[in-house]
Amino acid sequence: MDTQPTRGAAPDDASRAPTTPSAPPTGFVSRLLGHRWTGHGSDPVNSAPSSAPSGAPAGGSPRPFWQQAVGFLVALVVWNVILTVLFGGFSTSVEIPYSDFVQQAQQGNVTQVTFKSQTISGTFRQAVVWPQATPAASAAPSGGTDATGQAAYLQFTTVMPPTGDPALLTTLERHNVTVDANDTSSSGSFIWSLVELVVTSVLPAVLLIVFLYYLSRQVQRSQPGLFGFGGSKARRFDPEHPSVTFADVAGEDEAKVELTEVVDFLKAPERYRKLGARLPRGVLLVGPPGVGKTLMAKAVAGEAHVAFFSISASEFVEMFVGVGASRVRDLFAKAKASAPAIVFVDEIDAVGRSRGSGATGGNDEREQTLNQLLVEMDGFDESTNVIVIAATNRPDVLDSALLRPGRFDRQVTLGYPDRAGREAILRVHTRALPLAPDVNLAILARSTSGFSGADLANLANEAALLSAREGRTTVGEPQFEEAMDKMILGTKQAGLTDARERRLVAYHEGGHALVAALTPGADPVQRITIVPHGQALGVTEQRPDEDRRNYPRDYLQARLAVMLGGRAAEELVFGQPTTGAQSDLKAATDLARRMVGLWGMTEELGPVSYGVGETHPYLGRDTAEGPAYSETTATRIDAAVETLVDRARRAAGELLRAHRETLDELAAELERSETVSAARLSELVRGPAAVPATAG
């Protein structure tokens, strides 16, 4: 049987349970709070790890660079074609020597000439074949071709010798040639020449410069580090149109009280300065992931109606030394120019770790960035209304100079919400949903112990998606239940078809449920099912009556017995265990080790804590510290753990043997209907030791 616990949190251990059975939690309290999901697991030998492709945000994107470049080149070609047409670019005339021009005039083959300074252009009476000539353009010459295929021309140009030719006009008049002349010194000709120069030379150059500037701006927007390498990447939000206020944040009333004073400081700083108080320079938001640290910072800016700059600490650091420090300076310069303002730095532990802890000593880029951040936060003018709000879930690794008063004057802790907080959060996230009349947010809040604000938002969204998929017009209680199962256990799978496996899983889950119902102090059973979810072949769901923060030894021993109830049922009915209890054994052993080596709950070792299984208070992972005890003590710890687990297994077995008839009835009911409710379980148990199941 695989133990699939739900999310849980407590002040001393805020470890989180996984959203799918394939990622078991490491912290203990996540196994104690919230639902108790125990299920028969999949085959550990043949099962393969599952993976889900990560989605990418979809949306419109600018036109690719190559399309813009091709478009610009096409525009240049069209422009050149227009210029050549307007200014005679496609020439159909031939340039001939002056002597040949005189010869053609004397032969009477010239009909018209135009003098323009030293240049003479004109028209032949009959096309002249000119083998030595090459057309100025690819267009066919106006005169066509002769029999040999050589080009023949009707237009010509030539240049008069510098000394002139006094006999030329006489020759032209004698052969009835029409003579024309252009005055190159006239203003009209000058203006036309100037226009030609601008259009053909200056304008294309200007267009090219403008296009290159446009390309540089496009590249700068897509890759700002290329041109603004040392500039800040912080995003600024409009203070006049805040997207988040305190009305959008629920479940963290204590944190709101602390931050409301910061808002009042920004709105009316003079009222505090008259009493000698100074503006807090920094507020550090500490808490596990998903509890709303970023949302709370945005709400502060929205309430104060001031400029809000948001940046992740990892955006400060690049591979080049000095870039991070430059970005810090640029960010604070922008904030001071927009004062009053709030600078929000998310995941500040990316640059705020204790100096000297890196592999390079104290000269790496991250530490240079931290040094600049310390200088900027300590160098605020008393009259500068700029507050730094930072968020982290690793306050233990931050540099002590960063945490001292004068930089981060306040630390505000945000934790998992209690029942009232969860209900308030659900009201915020469901106010835009058309809820069905059967949805009771108070009962839903009690069922989601250990959920963070982000989890509750995801729960409401998943329920809405399920309703839309089913074609419903409202979101009902069944959709919320299915969404919760999907988040905690994974997607519902097809039912078991093999009769032997159905019977095995039914007895396994029946063992969990019956031990929980017969053990005083255990969490009430809510539901038992042999419908596979994710990698779990069956599920036994337990929900606590109230949120727990302290756990007595009797409760933990009862929890051990419930975890091993499935294994005990397999041994009782089938005479041997199966691999389905793999996750149960791991969870039970983990709990027993904490009872022995962390909480001192055994007589063998006494009230001594050896740090066994200690987890990070916000991330829920085991700490990487080595054991602080001898090999002899380690042997005693192992023996005490084995004793605790074996005692719980024997206690579960005795309960099931004493109520074998009830176990058989429960397993048969599961084989028939696949799911048994809490009320039906109470009917089957029939005894004063039965713990009443809670509805909802």
ROGUZA-408574 format. One line per 8 residues: number of its first residue (from 1); their letters; for each residue z, y, x of C-alpha. Coordinates in Angstrom, 3 decimals, always signed. Layout:
// residues N
NUM> a> Z Y X; ...;
//
This chain:
// residues 696
1> mdtqptrg> +0.000 +0.000 +0.000; -0.883 +3.422 +1.280; +1.726 +6.094 +0.709; -0.011 +9.219 -0.495; +2.598 +11.974 -0.746; +1.976 +15.385 -2.139; +2.545 +18.765 -0.624; +6.100 +19.754 +0.116;
9> aapddasr> +7.959 +22.495 +1.878; +11.485 +23.389 +2.858; +13.095 +26.044 +5.060; +13.737 +23.569 +7.845; +10.463 +21.673 +7.624; +7.436 +23.125 +5.909; +5.045 +20.337 +6.753; +2.166 +19.853 +4.428;
17> apttpsap> +0.719 +16.752 +2.859; -3.010 +16.171 +3.140; -5.528 +16.964 +0.480; -7.057 +13.493 +0.907; -5.471 +10.170 +1.815; -7.565 +9.941 +4.977; -5.462 +12.603 +6.671; -1.789 +11.559 +6.399;
25> ptgfvsrl> +0.865 +14.246 +6.952; +3.118 +14.297 +9.970; +6.100 +16.119 +8.522; +8.790 +14.398 +6.510; +9.612 +16.938 +3.865; +6.026 +16.812 +2.632; +6.892 +13.237 +1.641; +10.003 +14.327 -0.203;
33> lghrwtgh> +8.930 +17.344 -2.250; +6.348 +17.513 -4.985; +4.774 +14.395 -6.465; +5.433 +11.031 -4.957; +2.085 +9.360 -4.635; +2.240 +5.772 -3.435; -0.878 +3.718 -3.572; -2.426 +0.489 -2.478;
41> gsdpvnsa> -4.676 +1.390 +0.414; -8.165 +0.403 +1.425; -8.943 -2.271 +3.981; -7.877 -0.933 +7.407; -10.263 -3.300 +9.167; -13.474 -2.648 +7.284; -12.907 +0.917 +6.178; -14.928 +3.588 +7.962;
49> pssapsga> -13.877 +7.152 +8.526; -15.337 +9.511 +6.016; -16.725 +12.916 +6.731; -17.980 +15.713 +4.588; -20.589 +18.194 +5.684; -19.321 +21.692 +5.903; -21.168 +24.117 +3.733; -22.630 +27.379 +4.867;
57> paggsprp> -22.604 +30.542 +2.852; -25.867 +31.198 +1.128; -27.323 +34.561 +0.481; -30.147 +36.945 +1.237; -31.073 +37.620 +4.826; -33.202 +40.292 +6.498; -36.808 +39.585 +7.395; -37.118 +37.651 +10.682;
65> fwqqavgf> -37.903 +39.607 +13.821; -41.281 +37.897 +14.415; -42.491 +38.932 +10.957; -41.542 +42.541 +11.643; -43.354 +42.466 +15.009; -46.522 +40.914 +13.526; -46.507 +43.475 +10.737; -46.254 +46.310 +13.221;
73> lvalvvwn> -49.168 +44.942 +15.293; -51.332 +44.604 +12.179; -50.522 +48.211 +11.268; -51.577 +49.346 +14.768; -54.889 +47.519 +14.469; -55.595 +49.108 +11.073; -54.658 +52.525 +12.480; -57.054 +52.117 +15.409;
81> viltvlfg> -59.871 +51.113 +13.064; -59.291 +54.264 +10.995; -59.280 +56.421 +14.123; -62.495 +54.963 +15.449; -64.219 +55.556 +12.108; -62.974 +59.165 +11.876; -63.635 +60.141 +15.459; -66.750 +58.183 +16.233;
89> gfstsvei> -65.156 +55.243 +17.853; -67.978 +52.868 +16.747; -70.797 +54.433 +18.743; -74.433 +53.386 +18.003; -75.994 +55.685 +20.578; -77.034 +54.993 +24.139; -76.204 +57.126 +27.155; -79.381 +57.741 +29.198;
97> pysdfvqq> -80.078 +59.650 +32.394; -81.143 +63.300 +32.002; -84.557 +62.590 +33.541; -85.285 +59.884 +30.937; -84.253 +62.323 +28.205; -86.756 +64.909 +29.508; -89.440 +62.227 +29.700; -88.840 +61.182 +26.064;
105> aqqgnvtq> -88.948 +64.857 +24.992; -92.243 +65.425 +26.813; -93.667 +62.328 +25.092; -92.686 +63.785 +21.699; -90.197 +60.993 +20.917; -87.215 +63.349 +20.314; -86.697 +64.856 +16.860; -83.363 +66.649 +17.188;
113> vtfksqti> -80.823 +67.593 +19.878; -77.346 +69.147 +19.838; -75.882 +71.053 +22.783; -72.161 +70.882 +23.301; -71.256 +72.422 +26.643; -73.045 +70.240 +29.225; -73.440 +67.297 +26.830; -76.672 +66.757 +24.895;
121> sgtfrqav> -76.899 +64.336 +21.987; -79.893 +63.680 +19.800; -82.188 +61.347 +17.875; -85.375 +59.537 +18.865; -88.420 +59.415 +16.595; -88.858 +55.763 +17.400; -86.144 +53.407 +18.649; -86.025 +53.120 +22.380;
129> vwpqatpa> -85.353 +49.822 +24.087; -82.785 +50.262 +26.795; -82.071 +47.020 +28.670; -79.618 +48.657 +31.021; -77.438 +50.000 +28.186; -74.330 +48.277 +26.720; -73.228 +49.157 +23.192; -69.965 +51.041 +22.988;
137> asaapsgg> -68.795 +48.780 +20.150; -69.503 +45.403 +18.705; -71.402 +46.889 +15.746; -75.146 +46.376 +15.636; -77.126 +49.429 +16.928; -78.870 +51.538 +14.327; -82.253 +50.832 +15.812; -82.013 +47.046 +15.561;
145> tdatgqaa> -83.670 +44.826 +18.189; -87.202 +44.403 +19.499; -89.226 +41.226 +19.727; -87.481 +40.132 +22.910; -84.060 +40.474 +21.296; -83.056 +43.511 +23.423; -81.162 +46.386 +21.796; -83.109 +49.409 +20.584;
153> ylqfttvm> -81.447 +52.759 +19.873; -82.253 +55.819 +17.764; -79.348 +57.990 +18.999; -78.707 +59.022 +22.563; -76.460 +61.162 +24.710; -76.991 +62.647 +28.141; -75.444 +65.252 +30.428; -77.284 +68.352 +31.694;
161> pptgdpal> -77.155 +68.974 +35.432; -74.614 +71.641 +36.528; -77.401 +73.964 +37.684; -79.013 +73.863 +34.234; -82.729 +73.435 +33.292; -84.554 +76.691 +32.295; -87.653 +74.740 +31.223; -85.819 +72.462 +28.816;
169> lttlerhn> -85.872 +74.753 +25.787; -89.615 +75.445 +26.297; -90.334 +71.718 +26.373; -88.304 +71.131 +23.217; -89.990 +73.983 +21.324; -93.427 +72.776 +22.376; -92.747 +69.321 +20.859; -91.180 +70.665 +17.643;
177> vtvdandt> -87.639 +69.439 +18.439; -84.872 +70.802 +16.259; -82.250 +72.406 +18.520; -78.586 +72.865 +17.539; -75.533 +74.038 +19.522; -71.717 +73.852 +19.088; -69.477 +76.705 +20.252; -66.665 +74.978 +22.192;
185> sssgsfiw> -64.729 +78.263 +22.504; -64.318 +78.795 +18.723; -60.911 +78.403 +17.105; -62.160 +75.747 +14.704; -63.409 +73.563 +17.494; -60.129 +74.048 +19.358; -58.058 +73.068 +16.346; -60.222 +70.036 +15.719;
193> slvelvvt> -59.843 +68.947 +19.333; -56.076 +69.460 +19.086; -55.905 +67.375 +15.895; -57.950 +64.678 +17.554; -55.585 +64.670 +20.538; -52.476 +64.462 +18.334; -53.844 +61.761 +16.055; -55.344 +59.583 +18.761;
201> svlpavll> -52.731 +59.992 +21.513; -49.456 +61.625 +20.481; -48.957 +60.066 +17.038; -49.358 +56.417 +18.157; -46.849 +57.039 +20.955; -44.348 +58.543 +18.489; -44.811 +55.628 +16.102; -44.237 +53.170 +18.932;
209> ivflyyls> -41.013 +54.925 +19.960; -39.777 +54.961 +16.359; -40.547 +51.245 +15.978; -38.705 +50.357 +19.183; -35.698 +52.395 +18.030; -35.741 +50.600 +14.694; -35.825 +47.222 +16.437; -32.887 +48.194 +18.642;
217> rqvqrsqp> -30.850 +49.172 +15.568; -31.666 +45.870 +13.875; -30.608 +43.898 +16.933; -27.459 +45.987 +17.234; -26.503 +45.200 +13.630; -27.081 +41.474 +14.052; -25.566 +41.277 +17.554; -23.261 +44.266 +17.949;
225> glfgfggs> -21.894 +42.938 +21.207; -25.269 +43.466 +22.861; -25.248 +47.274 +22.609; -21.643 +48.008 +21.586; -20.055 +45.472 +23.888; -16.734 +47.236 +24.145; -16.644 +48.481 +20.551; -14.199 +47.179 +17.975;
233> karrfdpe> -15.436 +44.612 +15.435; -12.814 +45.550 +12.863; -13.941 +45.785 +9.245; -12.876 +48.858 +7.312; -12.090 +48.757 +3.600; -12.480 +51.694 +1.246; -9.037 +53.195 +0.460; -10.323 +54.867 -2.699;
241> hpsvtfad> -11.382 +51.577 -4.273; -8.765 +48.984 -3.288; -9.668 +45.409 -4.132; -6.082 +44.079 -3.921; -2.746 +45.545 -5.020; +0.750 +44.135 -5.462; -0.247 +43.128 -9.007; -2.605 +40.567 -7.440;
249> vagedeak> +0.153 +39.038 -5.294; +2.745 +36.790 -6.924; +5.435 +34.405 -5.776; +6.636 +36.511 -2.819; +9.014 +38.987 -4.396; +11.266 +39.235 -1.321; +8.328 +40.073 +0.925; +7.144 +42.657 -1.594;
257> veltevvd> +10.495 +44.437 -1.389; +10.221 +44.671 +2.392; +6.647 +45.936 +2.308; +7.158 +48.360 -0.575; +9.172 +50.518 +1.802; +6.238 +50.556 +4.214; +3.997 +51.749 +1.385; +6.484 +54.501 +0.565;
265> flkapery> +6.528 +55.524 +4.240; +2.752 +55.966 +4.199; +2.744 +57.858 +0.912; +5.620 +60.256 +1.653; +6.477 +60.219 +5.368; +8.125 +63.640 +5.316; +10.892 +62.432 +3.016; +11.991 +59.962 +5.675;
273> rklgarlp> +11.460 +62.254 +8.666; +13.818 +64.815 +7.152; +16.562 +62.197 +7.437; +15.646 +61.358 +11.018; +13.928 +58.072 +10.177; +10.694 +57.150 +11.898; +7.745 +55.196 +10.626; +7.819 +51.463 +11.447;
281> rgvllvgp> +5.112 +50.818 +13.989; +4.554 +47.177 +13.243; +5.277 +44.502 +10.656; +4.859 +40.830 +11.579; +4.090 +38.470 +8.693; +5.232 +34.947 +9.517; +4.571 +31.839 +7.463; +2.578 +28.628 +7.079;
289> pgvgktlm> -1.143 +28.724 +6.312; -2.199 +29.630 +2.791; +0.903 +31.525 +1.633; -0.885 +34.889 +1.380; -0.247 +36.798 +4.605; -3.698 +38.427 +4.649; -3.558 +39.076 +0.911; -0.173 +40.770 +1.293;
297> akavagea> -1.499 +43.072 +4.041; -4.460 +44.085 +1.854; -2.084 +44.749 -1.037; -0.039 +47.113 +1.147; -3.186 +49.097 +1.974; -4.277 +49.067 -1.670; -0.921 +50.374 -2.870; -0.740 +53.081 -0.207;
305> hvaffsis> -4.419 +54.133 -0.688; -4.979 +54.429 +3.061; -7.692 +53.233 +5.411; -7.432 +49.512 +6.152; -8.877 +47.972 +9.331; -8.959 +44.174 +9.448; -9.746 +42.080 +12.519; -8.983 +38.631 +13.869;
313> asefvemf> -7.228 +38.556 +17.226; -9.827 +36.135 +18.566; -12.484 +38.859 +18.163; -10.865 +40.879 +20.934; -11.496 +38.303 +23.629; -14.859 +37.732 +25.342; -15.845 +35.997 +28.551; -16.109 +39.318 +30.405;
321> vgvgasrv> -12.940 +40.872 +31.763; -12.048 +44.209 +30.194; -13.993 +43.803 +26.960; -10.919 +42.875 +24.912; -8.928 +45.835 +26.217; -11.846 +48.147 +25.436; -12.014 +46.853 +21.880; -8.289 +47.386 +21.420;
329> rdlfakak> -8.636 +51.000 +22.563; -11.617 +51.558 +20.271; -9.805 +50.037 +17.269; -6.734 +52.213 +17.666; -8.867 +55.299 +18.282; -10.623 +54.725 +14.948; -7.314 +54.083 +13.185; -5.755 +57.279 +14.553;
337> asapaivf> -8.821 +59.272 +13.532; -8.469 +57.883 +9.978; -4.663 +58.230 +9.777; -2.775 +57.402 +7.683; -4.104 +53.906 +8.232; -3.155 +50.247 +8.473; -4.443 +47.953 +11.208; -4.265 +44.284 +10.235;
345> vdeidavg> -4.553 +41.720 +13.060; -4.846 +38.166 +11.780; -3.738 +35.194 +13.906; -2.243 +37.486 +16.532; -1.064 +34.480 +18.546; -4.667 +34.211 +19.830; -3.939 +37.149 +22.177; -0.174 +37.567 +21.826;
353> rsrgsgat> +0.995 +34.440 +23.629; +3.619 +34.806 +26.305; +2.113 +36.098 +29.531; +2.005 +33.837 +32.550; +1.574 +30.692 +30.450; -2.173 +30.378 +31.022; -3.890 +28.255 +33.634; -4.969 +31.349 +35.591;
361> ggndereq> -1.461 +32.782 +36.053; -1.482 +36.312 +34.671; -4.969 +37.667 +35.269; -7.037 +36.171 +32.497; -8.822 +38.250 +29.878; -6.395 +37.337 +27.103; -3.437 +38.766 +28.993; -5.346 +41.928 +29.847;
369> tlnqllve> -6.020 +42.357 +26.133; -2.341 +41.794 +25.333; -1.314 +44.409 +27.906; -3.598 +46.972 +26.276; -2.241 +46.069 +22.829; +1.315 +46.623 +24.069; +0.355 +50.016 +25.482; -1.370 +51.116 +22.267;
377> mdgfdest> +1.498 +50.058 +20.024; +4.076 +51.717 +22.262; +2.039 +54.900 +22.645; +1.923 +56.027 +19.031; +2.787 +59.629 +18.445; +5.734 +59.992 +16.095; +3.521 +62.014 +13.753; +0.708 +59.432 +13.708;
385> nviviaat> +0.833 +57.475 +10.460; -0.639 +54.205 +11.732; +1.063 +50.889 +11.016; +0.080 +47.576 +12.573; +0.488 +44.525 +10.346; -0.043 +41.188 +12.066; +0.029 +37.633 +10.764; +0.816 +34.381 +12.545;
393> nrpdvlds> +2.116 +30.895 +11.947; +3.214 +30.529 +15.568; +5.937 +33.151 +16.167; +7.540 +30.895 +18.765; +4.680 +31.440 +21.251; +4.456 +35.248 +20.992; +5.366 +37.393 +23.981; +8.868 +38.860 +23.806;
401> allrpgrf> +7.536 +42.328 +24.660; +5.372 +42.178 +21.542; +8.291 +41.251 +19.292; +10.752 +43.870 +20.460; +11.741 +46.776 +18.162; +9.411 +49.710 +18.672; +6.374 +47.493 +18.423; +6.964 +44.994 +15.637;
409> drqvtlgy> +10.040 +46.509 +14.043; +10.104 +44.043 +11.175; +9.415 +40.369 +10.644; +8.682 +39.326 +7.078; +8.716 +35.589 +6.381; +6.466 +34.203 +3.656; +7.091 +30.623 +2.533; +5.952 +28.211 -0.112;
417> pdragrea> +6.751 +29.592 -3.584; +9.419 +28.112 -5.834; +8.785 +27.024 -9.409; +8.955 +30.552 -10.837; +6.726 +31.826 -8.050; +4.169 +29.083 -8.638; +4.063 +29.903 -12.321; +3.474 +33.592 -11.536;
425> ilrvhtra> +0.720 +32.678 -9.069; -0.950 +30.428 -11.628; -0.897 +33.278 -14.142; -2.688 +35.491 -11.624; -5.376 +32.905 -10.851; -5.918 +31.797 -14.458; -6.022 +35.186 -16.133; -9.837 +35.127 -15.976;
433> lplapdvn> -10.070 +31.521 -17.244; -10.404 +30.599 -20.942; -7.377 +28.271 -21.095; -7.065 +25.661 -23.816; -3.919 +25.694 -25.995; -2.607 +22.490 -24.357; -2.237 +24.166 -20.928; +1.414 +24.861 -20.131;
441> lailarst> +1.670 +26.802 -16.891; +5.432 +26.210 -16.652; +4.947 +22.433 -16.651; +2.013 +22.787 -14.252; +4.198 +24.835 -11.905; +6.843 +22.089 -11.936; +4.141 +19.535 -11.107; +2.870 +21.441 -8.072;
449> sgfsgadl> +5.984 +21.519 -5.901; +5.079 +22.353 -2.321; +1.733 +23.990 -3.191; +0.898 +27.260 -1.457; -0.795 +30.205 -3.128; -4.152 +29.134 -1.709; -3.632 +25.618 -3.079; -2.875 +26.958 -6.548;
457> anlaneaa> -5.956 +29.178 -6.465; -8.044 +26.169 -5.481; -6.436 +24.105 -8.253; -7.434 +26.662 -10.899; -10.961 +26.872 -9.521; -11.402 +23.096 -9.380; -10.223 +22.790 -12.985; -12.750 +25.440 -14.046;
465> llsaregr> -15.529 +23.628 -12.175; -14.660 +20.330 -13.855; -14.719 +21.993 -17.278; -18.126 +23.533 -16.578; -19.449 +20.188 -15.354; -18.318 +18.530 -18.593; -19.886 +21.291 -20.700; -16.588 +22.565 -22.119;
473> ttvgepqf> -15.916 +26.128 -23.222; -12.227 +26.104 -22.222; -10.170 +24.730 -19.338; -7.664 +22.169 -20.584; -4.681 +20.245 -19.253; -6.748 +17.083 -18.449; -8.976 +19.155 -16.164; -5.946 +20.477 -14.292;
481> eeamdkmi> -4.575 +16.935 -13.896; -7.912 +15.647 -12.614; -8.243 +18.614 -10.263; -4.760 +17.911 -8.894; -5.642 +14.258 -8.302; -8.839 +15.298 -6.559; -7.039 +17.741 -4.270; -4.241 +15.348 -3.296;
489> lgtkqagl> -5.840 +11.920 -3.398; -9.551 +12.560 -3.260; -12.356 +11.877 -5.692; -11.851 +9.170 -8.318; -13.766 +6.005 -7.389; -15.187 +3.183 -9.463; -12.605 +0.738 -10.820; -11.726 -2.536 -9.150;
497> tdarerrl> -13.944 -5.385 -10.299; -12.510 -8.333 -8.366; -9.846 -10.069 -10.497; -7.700 -11.166 -7.531; -7.700 -7.671 -6.037; -6.846 -6.062 -9.392; -3.867 -8.423 -9.746; -2.710 -7.733 -6.204;
505> vayheggh> -2.912 -3.951 -6.603; -1.237 -4.146 -10.033; +1.781 -5.986 -8.623; +1.879 -3.691 -5.614; +1.957 -0.514 -7.711; +4.288 -2.154 -10.209; +6.718 -2.828 -7.371; +6.749 +0.838 -6.387;
513> alvaaltp> +7.220 +2.018 -9.959; +9.889 -0.524 -10.917; +12.009 +0.145 -7.810; +11.757 +3.888 -8.466; +12.781 +3.430 -12.107; +15.727 +1.158 -11.249; +17.092 +3.068 -8.237; +19.588 +5.844 -9.032;
521> gadpvqri> +18.671 +9.153 -7.409; +14.966 +8.385 -6.955; +12.391 +10.840 -8.250; +11.189 +10.008 -11.794; +7.909 +8.125 -12.118; +5.200 +10.108 -13.863; +2.263 +7.719 -13.858; +1.041 +4.409 -12.396;
529> tivphgqa> -2.648 +3.620 -12.021; -4.837 +1.090 -10.250; -7.897 +3.350 -10.432; -8.966 +4.028 -6.818; -8.781 +7.603 -5.574; -10.245 +8.423 -2.186; -9.140 +5.595 +0.121; -6.153 +4.584 -2.044;
537> lgvteqrp> -6.752 +1.606 -4.339; -3.811 +2.502 -6.564; -1.326 +5.303 -7.118; +2.288 +5.618 -8.219; +3.074 +9.246 -8.978; +6.605 +10.653 -8.829; +7.563 +14.220 -9.673; +10.955 +15.726 -8.855;
545> dedrrnyp> +12.943 +17.448 -11.559; +13.693 +20.430 -9.333; +12.607 +21.855 -5.994; +14.737 +20.361 -3.242; +15.952 +22.016 -0.052; +18.699 +19.593 +0.972; +18.385 +15.828 +0.964; +21.478 +13.586 +0.832;
553> rdylqarl> +21.484 +10.204 +2.515; +21.514 +8.323 -0.803; +18.304 +10.059 -1.835; +16.601 +9.216 +1.459; +17.691 +5.582 +1.256; +16.335 +5.422 -2.289; +13.098 +6.904 -1.009; +12.887 +4.176 +1.633;
561> avmlggra> +13.357 +1.508 -1.014; +10.593 +2.976 -3.189; +8.216 +3.117 -0.200; +8.795 -0.584 +0.503; +8.719 -1.670 -3.163; +5.031 -2.556 -2.989; +5.505 -4.687 +0.138; +8.497 -6.446 -1.455;
569> aeelvfgq> +6.473 -7.191 -4.619; +3.670 -8.749 -2.551; +6.131 -11.000 -0.723; +7.886 -11.970 -3.965; +4.778 -12.799 -6.005; +2.226 -13.932 -3.414; +4.551 -15.207 -0.707; +3.014 -13.008 +2.016;
577> pttgaqsd> +2.317 -9.304 +2.716; -1.134 -7.695 +2.818; -2.685 -4.822 +4.747; -2.310 -2.569 +1.712; +1.188 -1.565 +2.842; -0.011 -0.042 +6.125; +0.573 +3.561 +5.102; +3.873 +2.672 +3.389;
585> lkaatdla> +5.229 +1.120 +6.558; +4.200 +4.130 +8.617; +5.828 +6.581 +6.201; +9.010 +4.510 +5.916; +9.323 +4.146 +9.684; +8.749 +7.870 +10.154; +11.458 +8.700 +7.602; +13.909 +6.213 +9.131;
593> rrmvglwg> +13.392 +7.642 +12.642; +14.232 +11.124 +11.379; +17.326 +9.843 +9.602; +18.486 +8.220 +12.840; +17.397 +10.602 +15.581; +17.125 +13.989 +13.868; +19.675 +14.097 +11.070; +22.341 +11.713 +12.470;
601> mteelgpv> +22.680 +9.603 +9.300; +23.615 +6.228 +10.816; +26.914 +4.790 +11.983; +25.283 +3.177 +15.024; +24.487 +6.493 +16.761; +26.713 +8.871 +14.822; +26.125 +12.554 +13.981; +23.917 +13.321 +16.994;
609> sygvgeth> +20.431 +14.851 +16.903; +17.983 +13.613 +19.523; +15.005 +15.652 +18.290; +13.160 +12.536 +17.153; +10.234 +13.434 +14.896; +10.973 +17.161 +14.978; +8.056 +19.153 +13.609; +6.847 +22.713 +13.913;
617> pylgrdta> +8.443 +24.795 +11.132; +5.102 +26.197 +9.880; +2.375 +23.837 +11.040; +4.118 +20.530 +10.280; +3.018 +18.812 +13.502; +5.345 +16.966 +15.817; +6.412 +19.031 +18.797; +5.017 +18.019 +22.180;
625> egpayset> +8.379 +18.032 +23.958; +9.411 +14.867 +25.801; +12.464 +12.799 +24.840; +15.839 +14.279 +25.820; +17.645 +10.924 +25.904; +17.814 +7.846 +28.100; +16.015 +4.540 +27.728; +19.247 +2.940 +26.552;
633> tatridaa> +19.565 +5.491 +23.760; +15.909 +4.957 +22.848; +16.612 +1.232 +22.460; +19.579 +1.982 +20.194; +17.423 +4.368 +18.120; +14.759 +1.684 +17.673; +17.369 -0.869 +16.606; +18.907 +1.549 +14.084;
641> vetlvdra> +15.471 +2.363 +12.639; +14.677 -1.320 +12.253; +18.006 -1.883 +10.501; +17.404 +0.958 +8.025; +13.888 -0.203 +7.131; +14.862 -3.860 +6.781; +17.866 -2.956 +4.621; +15.610 -0.922 +2.295;
649> rraagell> +13.087 -3.779 +2.072; +15.790 -6.283 +1.150; +17.253 -3.906 -1.457; +13.824 -3.479 -3.059; +13.274 -7.250 -3.050; +16.611 -7.932 -4.761; +15.823 -5.415 -7.509; +12.424 -6.969 -8.159;
657> rahretld> +13.789 -10.523 -8.212; +16.433 -9.464 -10.708; +13.741 -7.893 -12.941; +10.849 -10.280 -12.289; +9.979 -10.490 -15.982; +9.659 -6.702 -16.209; +7.501 -6.692 -13.062; +5.150 -9.299 -14.577;
665> elaaeler> +4.850 -7.316 -17.818; +4.127 -4.085 -15.927; +1.496 -5.743 -13.727; -0.202 -7.306 -16.760; -0.258 -3.930 -18.502; -1.856 -2.336 -15.429; -4.503 -5.060 -15.270; -5.398 -4.446 -18.905;
673> setvsaar> -5.329 -0.643 -19.171; -5.420 +0.420 -15.470; -2.941 +3.266 -16.168; +0.660 +3.214 -17.418; +2.471 +6.383 -18.488; +6.085 +7.317 -17.845; +7.032 +6.690 -21.476; +5.536 +3.182 -21.431;
681> lselvrgp> +7.350 +2.395 -18.186; +10.658 +3.361 -19.792; +9.948 +0.973 -22.659; +9.230 -1.870 -20.246; +12.279 -1.333 -18.085; +14.836 -1.727 -20.921; +18.071 -1.204 -19.092; +20.874 +1.286 -18.499;
689> aavpatag> +19.818 +1.604 -14.881; +16.445 +2.957 -15.863; +15.891 +6.599 -14.995; +14.283 +8.490 -17.905; +10.757 +9.580 -17.120; +9.929 +13.236 -17.488; +7.006 +14.369 -19.558; +4.463 +16.849 -18.349;
//
